[in-house]
Amino acid sequence: MLCRDAGVQKVHLHAVRHTLATIMNRAGVPPVDAAALLGHTVAVYLARYVTSTEKGARTAASGLGAAISAVR
């Protein structure tokens, strides 16, 4: 009712949690710390709130390539 009267879109609090989790993940907050803030285990945090991205996959592949090259 308040949102309608103010002319703004209704936002569910759970959506805010997902947004905060995404922001923390992209900012490089360690999963153990983000999970603690959200009141979850690391496994639940990673499974429920963290999504993979194409950029993230490229970054991971690049890091793996660099690590393998360093071993040679």
Backbone as a ProteinNet text record, in pm:
[ID]
protein_1_A
[PRIMARY]
MLCRDAGVQKVHLHAVRHTLATIMNRAGVPPVDAAALLGHTVAVYLARYVTSTEKGARTAASGLGAAISAVR
[TERTIARY]
81.1	0	86.9	192.4	281.2	351.2	398	466.8	372.4	251.6	153.8	125.8	103.2	74.3	191.6	313.6	432.6	467.4	402.1	428.6	558.8	603.5	726.9	695.5	782.8	766.1	786	704.9	717.6	842.1	921.2	1042	1029.9	1047.2	1042.5	1176.6	1174.4	1298.3	1393.5	1339.4	1427.8	1507.5	1448.2	1520	1636.5	1619.4	1727.5	1844.3	1814.4	1920.1	2000.2	1929.6	1998.6	2086.1	2035.3	2113	2238	2224	2339.9	2441.5	2393.8	2483.9	2559.7	2490.8	2555.5	2660.2	2626.8	2721.6	2845.6	2824.6	2939.8	3025.6	2961.8	3036.1	3119.4	3059.8	3132.2	3239.7	3224.5	3324.3	3439.8	3429.4	3537.7	3532.5	3416.9	3403.9	3416.5	3503.1	3517.4	3382.6	3354.4	3225.3	3194.2	3296.1	3270.8	3216.4	3264.6	3217.9	3078.9	3056.2	2924.6	2819.5	2853.6	2759.4	2724.9	2824.3	2800.1	2706.8	2728.1	2642.9	2498.2	2480.3	2345.8	2285.7	2365.7	2316.7	2306.9	2397.1	2397.2	2533	2537	2665.3	2723.2	2850.9	2914	2849	2818.1	2756.4	2621.8	2540.7	2409.7	2427.5	2517.6	2544.3	2585	2678.9	2726.6	2618.2	2539.6	2436.5	2317.2	2281.1	2158.2	2178.2	2289.3	2303.5	2407.3	2505.2	2613	2586.5	2582.5	2562	2688.5	2711.5	2829	2799.3	2904.7	2892.7	2997.1	2976.4	3074.5	3207.8	3202.9	3325.6	3398	3321.8	3381.8	3447.8	3383.4	3440.8	3569.6	3571	3693.6	3805.1	3771.3	3870.4	3926.9	3839.9	3884.8	3975.9	3938.4	4020.6	4156.7	4157.9	4282	4372.1	4312.2	4389.3	4445.2	4364.5	4410.9	4526.4	4512.9	4619.7	4749.1	4737.8	4856.2	4920	4837.3	4890.2	4960.6	4903	4965.4	5096.5	5098.3	5220.5	5332.1	5293.6	5392.1	5457.5	5385.7	5435.5	5538.1	5524.3	5613.2	5753.2
-118.3	0	126.7	126.5	242.3	262.5	151.8	162.1	214.1	160.4	205	353.7	396.2	537.2	627.7	575.2	653.4	645	552.4	538.1	467.2	380.6	305.4	156.3	81.8	-62.5	-129.7	-230.2	-306.1	-394.7	-395.4	-476.2	-569.5	-698	-796	-798.7	-812.7	-811.8	-923.5	-1038.1	-1147.2	-1107.5	-1027.4	-979.2	-890.1	-817.8	-732.8	-820.3	-932.9	-1025.9	-1075.4	-1110.9	-1158.3	-1047.5	-926.2	-813.4	-792.1	-794.7	-778.2	-889.8	-1012.4	-1125.2	-1107.3	-1062.8	-1039.4	-929.8	-821.3	-710.6	-758.1	-833.7	-883.7	-976.7	-1065	-1157.7	-1081.8	-986.5	-910.1	-820.9	-783.3	-699.3	-781.9	-915.1	-1001.2	-1033.9	-1011.6	-1048.5	-1200.7	-1250.2	-1395.7	-1461.8	-1574.5	-1642	-1671.8	-1705.1	-1735.8	-1613.4	-1494.9	-1373.1	-1333.3	-1343.9	-1311.3	-1407.1	-1534.7	-1634	-1604	-1567.1	-1535.1	-1415.1	-1313.7	-1195.4	-1229.5	-1319.3	-1358.3	-1467.4	-1523	-1627.2	-1764	-1791.6	-1919.6	-1986.6	-2113.9	-2181.2	-2137.2	-2160.1	-2125.9	-2204.6	-2332.6	-2415.8	-2358.4	-2316.7	-2259.6	-2126.6	-2043.9	-1913.8	-1933	-2023.7	-2044.7	-2104.2	-2196.4	-2262.1	-2171.2	-2087.6	-2010.3	-1869.2	-1805.7	-1663.6	-1630	-1715.5	-1683	-1751.2	-1671.4	-1726.1	-1704.6	-1797.4	-1783.5	-1686	-1624.7	-1533	-1571.5	-1528	-1555.9	-1491.2	-1369.2	-1299.2	-1376.5	-1426.9	-1503.5	-1630.4	-1697.8	-1819.5	-1788	-1677.1	-1637.2	-1604.4	-1534.7	-1500.7	-1626.2	-1722.4	-1848.6	-1923.7	-1929.2	-1999	-1931.4	-1799.5	-1725.2	-1752.2	-1752.5	-1780.5	-1921	-2016.7	-2155	-2165.7	-2100.4	-2101.8	-2044.2	-1933.4	-1872.5	-1964.8	-2033.2	-2124.4	-2242.2	-2296.6	-2408.1	-2364.9	-2246.5	-2195.4	-2176.2	-2136	-2112.4	-2242.2	-2353.6	-2483.8	-2538.8	-2503.9	-2557.6	-2522.5
0	0	0	81.5	85.2	-48.6	-107.5	-236.4	-343.8	-345.4	-445.1	-428.9	-306.1	-280.6	-317.3	-301.8	-335.2	-482.7	-553.9	-697.3	-728.7	-636.8	-661.6	-665.3	-730.3	-742.2	-607	-578.3	-454.6	-463.7	-357.3	-351.1	-231.1	-255.2	-147.4	-75.4	56	133.5	91.6	51.6	9.3	-115.2	-202.4	-320.5	-279.3	-171.5	-121.3	-75.1	-10.2	32.2	-87.9	-195.4	-315.6	-373.8	-373.3	-425	-341.1	-209.1	-121.9	-141.7	-157.2	-180.8	-311.3	-414.3	-543.6	-532.9	-464.9	-448.1	-372.4	-263.7	-187.4	-271.8	-349	-433.5	-536	-602.5	-705.9	-647.5	-519.6	-453.6	-397.4	-408.3	-362.1	-214.2	-150.3	-8.9	1.2	88.8	101.7	131.4	65.1	86.5	232.5	311.5	452.2	525.6	490.2	555.4	506.4	376.1	321.5	375.8	383.4	435.4	580.7	658.8	799.6	813.3	731.7	736.5	702.5	605.9	564.2	652.6	742.6	832.2	767.9	673.9	603.3	617.6	581.1	565.6	431	413.1	285.3	171.3	195.6	91.4	47.2	142	107.6	36.4	85.9	22	-123.9	-147.6	-284.6	-374	-320.5	-401	-428.6	-333.4	-344.7	-399.2	-364.8	-394.4	-502	-521.8	-615.2	-748.5	-852.3	-985.9	-1068.8	-1159.2	-1244.1	-1357.5	-1406.5	-1519.7	-1623.6	-1744.6	-1850.1	-1816.4	-1766.1	-1727.9	-1617.3	-1520.3	-1411.7	-1462.1	-1556.7	-1613.9	-1689	-1762.8	-1834.6	-1736.5	-1629.6	-1527.9	-1463.3	-1432.2	-1372.8	-1469	-1595.9	-1695.9	-1711.2	-1709.5	-1721.1	-1600.3	-1482	-1360.2	-1359.5	-1405.3	-1415.1	-1514.3	-1628.7	-1729.2	-1673.9	-1599.6	-1539.8	-1436.5	-1357.6	-1256.3	-1321.7	-1428.8	-1498.7	-1563	-1622.7	-1684.5	-1581.5	-1460.3	-1355.1	-1307.8	-1322	-1278.2	-1377	-1502	-1605.8	-1581.2
[MASK]
++++++++++++++++++++++++++++++++++++++++++++++++++++++++++++++++++++++++

